[in-house]
Every structure is written in structure tokens, then in C-alpha cells.
């Protein structure tokens, strides 16, 4: 609980600082809402100052019960590159109504529901004045690796997807991997290399994103850290390799050596470990996104 409170406090501080910068610099914000599957979903729309129309990005949360301000750093970055961004509270969190599924959040039913919400968010952003409806896509982290492909398949009009530390394995494989690596108690489990080797022998169970990834024909970028204790990054990359070679899907990926989940590195400062994003993280996304949206 203390770690959650600390993360929210840090997120709130970042939100306040960057909101002040936004007011005086690069963009404007407005609160919007939309309805989907019995829930009233509330979000912040970030619009670049300057002439549009703009490409757009819908930010899709990971599994945590965090309000949308937790992801403000990413929205702030992308809007400064010239993209309109819709960052919404997931159902049952922050300003959004509905039920947050915490006990079984990787069930097929919950993945389908969250994907439906993300699809509705993309429709909302694509219809907003000054946004290019042909250049709106998804960015997301972790659990979004299952949600985004499903949302793109449901919607049919997504232009691209960027997935950070998101699995292409099944939900069951991911849960087993995080258990044997000791994700919640680092140092007690297998190394990522040994866990990956063991996972190659396990049959897949649970929700599987591959059927959607096999049929989607939109550009996709995955960023993975090879020291991720939460998701089997290397197996996920092998699945992408197969989809690229055998199904000719327009996907690519970037592996960050030494990076853990969400592409964070742990840097030691005195007696404390300070998380920081791996070098090249922002550049990898910006270069790829600029190419996809024809921005210069």
C-alpha cells in the first residue's frame, strides 16, 4: 500500500509540474468523457498548440489501479511531438464509473471489456475536431500488450500500435513466468534466462493475443527489456519474429539490454536504487512514430 501511495504522490507531483509547463508552453488540455459498455469514462485530451490536423494517440493503461495522472509523463511527451493524446481513467478508477477488476484482471472477459473501452476511446479521439482520423493509434504498457491488439481488431480503424513491455504470449504463460522469476520478491526466483528456457516447454493457457496479431495489418512497435521479471520478453519477441517472417506482418521491436519492466533500469545512488528509463527509449518511439504519421 505504501508503494502505491508513493507512486500516486510522485505521479501527482509530476502531473502538477508538467501541467504548469503545458499552460505556458506547448499544448492545451481539456477534460472529455465518453460512454462504453455501461461505464462513463473520463479522460484528459491533450491538444498541441499550432495548426492541425494532428495525428492522435490513445494511452492504454497497464493492470494497476492508477488514475490517469500516473501516465501524464507519456501524454506530455507525445503531445510535444505534435500528436493529440487521449488519456482516460480506466473503468472503476479515478473519474470513470464501472467496476475495476483487480482479482482476475487477465481473464478473457476482462481483457475483452478493457479492449472495448480502448476502442471507444479511439473512436472518440478520431472524431475530435483537428485530429486526423486516419492517423490515430494506441500506446500502452504491460497488460496493454493483450488489450491493444484486441482493441485494434474490434475497432478496425487504428493506424498503429506501440506496446511497451507487453506480452505476445498468453495470459497463463505470463502469470507462470512472473511466478518463477520471483517478480514480487526479486532475488528469490529463477534468472530471466532460465525462466525463458523453462517457459519454452510449457503449453499456452488463457487469453491469447496471437489470433489478432495474425490478422491485423497495421504497423506495430514493441519495446522489450531483456531483464523483465514480469513478462517473458524473449519468448514474446520470438512470437513477433514468427509473425513477421511467416505472416508478413508489419511489426518491429527493440530490445533494451539490462532493462526491466516498462524499460526501466535500476541505478544505484548511494544506498538507494533509482529507476530511470533506458537510454534510447524515447528516441526509438519518436523515430518510428514520426515515420508512421508522416511527421517531420
C-alpha positions in Angstrom: 0.0 0.0 0.0 2.8 2.4 0.8 4.4 1.9 -2.6 1.1 2.6 -4.3 0.6 5.8 -2.3 4.2 6.8 -3.1 3.7 6.2 -6.8 0.4 8.2 -6.8 2.2 11.0 -4.9 5.0 11.1 -7.4 2.6 10.9 -10.3 0.6 13.8 -8.8 3.7 15.9 -8.4 4.8 15.2 -12.0 1.3 16.0 -13.1 1.3 19.3 -11.4 4.7 20.4 -12.6 4.1 19.4 -16.2 0.6 20.8 -16.2 2.1 24.2 -15.3 4.6 23.8 -18.1 1.8 22.9 -20.5 -0.1 26.0 -19.7 2.8 28.3 -20.7 4.3 26.3 -23.5 3.3 23.6 -25.9 -0.3 22.5 -25.6 -3.7 22.8 -24.0 -5.8 20.3 -22.1 -9.5 19.7 -21.8 -11.5 17.1 -19.9 -13.8 14.9 -22.0 -15.9 11.9 -21.4 -17.5 9.0 -23.4 -19.7 6.1 -22.7 -19.0 2.4 -23.2 -20.5 -0.9 -22.0 -22.3 0.7 -19.1 -19.5 2.9 -17.9 -18.9 6.6 -18.0 -15.3 7.1 -18.9 -13.5 10.4 -18.2 -10.2 11.5 -19.7 -7.9 14.4 -20.5 -7.4 15.4 -24.1 -4.0 17.0 -24.9 -4.0 19.1 -28.0 -0.8 20.6 -29.4 -0.7 24.4 -29.9 -0.3 25.2 -33.6 -2.0 24.2 -36.7 -3.6 20.8 -37.2 -4.8 18.4 -38.1 -2.8 16.3 -35.7 -2.1 12.6 -35.5 -3.6 11.0 -32.3 -2.6 8.6 -29.6 -4.8 6.8 -27.1 -2.9 5.8 -24.0 -3.9 2.3 -22.6 -3.1 1.6 -19.0 -1.3 -1.4 -17.5 -3.1 -3.5 -14.9 -2.5 -1.3 -11.9 -5.3 0.7 -10.3 -3.8 4.1 -11.1 -5.6 7.3 -12.1 -4.8 8.8 -15.4 -2.3 11.4 -13.9 0.1 8.5 -13.4 0.6 8.4 -17.2 0.9 12.1 -17.6 4.6 12.0 -18.4 3.9 10.0 -21.5 1.0 12.1 -22.6 3.1 15.2 -22.1 5.9 13.8 -24.2 3.8 12.7 -27.1 1.8 15.9 -27.3 5.0 17.8 -27.5 6.0 15.8 -30.6 2.8 17.1 -32.3 0.3 14.3 -31.5 -3.1 14.8 -29.9 -3.4 12.4 -26.9 -6.4 11.0 -25.1 -5.5 9.7 -21.6 -8.5 8.3 -19.8 -9.2 6.7 -16.5 -9.9 3.0 -16.8 -13.3 1.9 -15.6 -13.7 1.9 -11.9 -10.7 4.2 -11.4 -10.4 8.0 -10.9 -13.3 9.8 -12.6 -14.6 6.8 -14.5 -17.5 4.7 -13.4 -17.8 1.0 -13.7 -16.0 -1.9 -11.9 -12.2 -2.2 -11.7 -11.4 -5.9 -11.9 -8.5 -6.5 -9.6 -8.9 -10.1 -8.6 -9.0 -11.6 -12.1 -7.8 -8.8 -14.4 -6.3 -11.1 -17.0 -9.4 -13.1 -17.6 -10.6 -13.2 -21.2 -13.8 -11.4 -20.2 -11.8 -8.5 -18.6 -9.4 -8.2 -21.5 -12.3 -8.1 -23.9 -14.0 -5.4 -21.8 -11.0 -3.2 -21.5 -10.3 -3.6 -25.2 -13.8 -2.4 -25.9 -13.2 0.7 -23.8 -9.9 1.4 -25.6 -11.7 1.0 -29.0 -14.3 3.5 -27.8 -11.6 5.9 -26.8 -10.0 5.7 -30.2 -13.4 6.4 -31.8 -13.7 9.4 -29.6 -10.3 10.8 -30.3 -10.6 10.2 -34.1 -13.9 12.2 -34.2 -12.5 15.2 -32.3 -12.0 18.4 -34.4 -8.5 19.0 -35.5 -7.5 15.3 -35.2 -6.5 13.2 -38.3 -9.0 10.3 -38.2 -6.6 8.3 -40.5 -3.6 8.6 -38.1 -4.9 7.7 -34.7 -3.4 4.7 -32.9 -2.6 3.2 -29.5 0.3 3.4 -27.0 0.3 1.2 -23.9 2.3 -0.7 -21.4 2.3 -4.2 -19.8 -1.3 -5.5 -19.8 -1.9 -3.4 -22.8 0.0 -6.0 -24.8 -3.2 -8.0 -24.8 -5.7 -5.2 -24.8 -4.3 -3.1 -27.7 -4.3 -5.8 -30.4 -7.9 -6.8 -29.4 -9.0 -3.2 -29.4 -7.4 -2.6 -32.8 -9.2 -5.7 -34.2 -12.5 -4.6 -32.6 -12.2 -1.0 -33.9 -10.9 -1.6 -37.4 -9.6 1.9 -37.9 -6.4 2.1 -35.7 -3.4 3.3 -37.7 -0.6 1.9 -35.5 0.2 0.5 -32.1 3.1 1.0 -29.7 3.4 -1.6 -26.9 5.9 -1.2 -24.1 6.8 -4.4 -22.2 3.6 -6.0 -23.4 3.5 -9.8 -23.9 2.6 -11.6 -27.1 2.3 -14.8 -25.0 -0.9 -16.0 -23.4 -2.0 -14.6 -20.0 -1.3 -18.0 -18.4 2.2 -18.1 -19.7 2.9 -14.6 -18.4 1.5 -15.4 -14.9 3.6 -18.5 -14.7 6.7 -16.6 -15.8 6.3 -13.9 -13.2 5.8 -16.6 -10.5 9.0 -18.5 -11.3 11.1 -15.3 -11.7 10.0 -14.1 -8.3 8.7 -10.9 -9.7 7.1 -9.8 -6.4 10.2 -10.8 -4.4 13.3 -10.1 -6.5 16.2 -12.4 -5.9 14.1 -15.4 -4.9 13.3 -16.8 -8.3 15.0 -18.0 -11.5 17.0 -15.8 -13.7 15.2 -14.4 -16.7 17.3 -16.7 -19.0 16.4 -19.8 -17.1 12.8 -18.8 -16.8 12.6 -18.2 -20.5 14.1 -21.7 -21.1 11.6 -23.3 -18.9 8.7 -21.4 -20.4 9.5 -22.8 -23.8 8.5 -26.2 -22.6 5.1 -25.1 -21.1 1.8 -25.2 -23.1 0.0 -21.9 -23.5 -3.1 -21.2 -21.5 -5.5 -18.3 -21.1 -6.2 -15.4 -23.4 -4.0 -15.4 -26.5 -3.3 -12.2 -28.5 -1.8 -14.1 -31.4 -5.0 -14.6 -33.4 -5.5 -10.8 -33.5 -1.8 -10.2 -34.3 -2.0 -12.7 -37.2 -5.0 -10.8 -38.8 -4.1 -7.2 -38.0 -2.3 -5.4 -40.8 -1.3 -2.2 -39.1 2.3 -1.1 -38.1 3.3 -2.2 -34.6 6.3 -1.4 -32.4 7.2 -3.4 -29.3 9.8 -2.3 -26.8 11.1 -5.0 -24.5 13.7 -5.2 -21.7 15.7 -8.5 -21.6 15.7 -8.4 -17.7 11.9 -8.1 -17.4 10.8 -10.3 -14.4 7.1 -9.7 -15.2 6.7 -10.8 -18.8 8.6 -13.3 -20.9 10.1 -10.7 -23.2 12.3 -13.0 -25.3 9.6 -15.5 -26.0 7.3 -12.6 -26.9 10.0 -11.4 -29.4 10.2 -14.9 -30.9 6.5 -14.9 -31.5 6.9 -11.5 -33.2 9.7 -12.9 -35.4 7.4 -15.7 -36.5 4.6 -13.3 -37.3 7.0 -11.1 -39.3 8.5 -13.9 -41.2 5.6 -16.3 -41.7 2.7 -13.9 -41.9 4.4 -10.9 -43.2 3.0 -8.6 -40.5 4.3 -5.0 -40.4 5.7 -5.4 -36.9 9.1 -4.4 -35.4 10.6 -4.4 -32.0 13.5 -3.1 -30.0 15.2 -5.0 -27.1 16.9 -2.9 -24.4 19.7 -4.8 -22.8 19.6 -4.7 -19.0 16.2 -3.1 -18.8 13.4 -4.5 -16.7 9.6 -4.0 -16.9 8.4 -0.8 -18.6 12.1 -0.4 -19.9 13.3 0.9 -16.6 16.9 0.5 -15.4 17.8 0.4 -11.7 20.6 2.8 -11.0 22.3 2.8 -7.6 22.6 6.2 -5.9 24.2 5.8 -2.5 22.2 3.1 -0.8 19.1 3.7 -3.0 18.1 2.2 -6.3 16.8 4.9 -8.6 14.7 3.8 -11.5 15.3 5.5 -14.8 14.2 4.8 -18.4 16.8 3.1 -20.6 18.8 5.3 -23.0 17.2 5.5 -26.4 13.7 4.7 -25.1 12.0 8.0 -26.2 14.1 8.1 -29.4 13.0 4.6 -30.5 9.4 5.5 -30.2 9.7 9.1 -31.7 11.6 8.0 -34.8 9.1 5.1 -35.5 6.0 7.2 -34.8 7.2 10.1 -37.0 7.6 7.7 -39.9 4.1 6.2 -39.3 2.3 9.5 -39.1 4.4 11.3 -41.8 5.5 14.0 -39.4 8.9 15.7 -39.9 
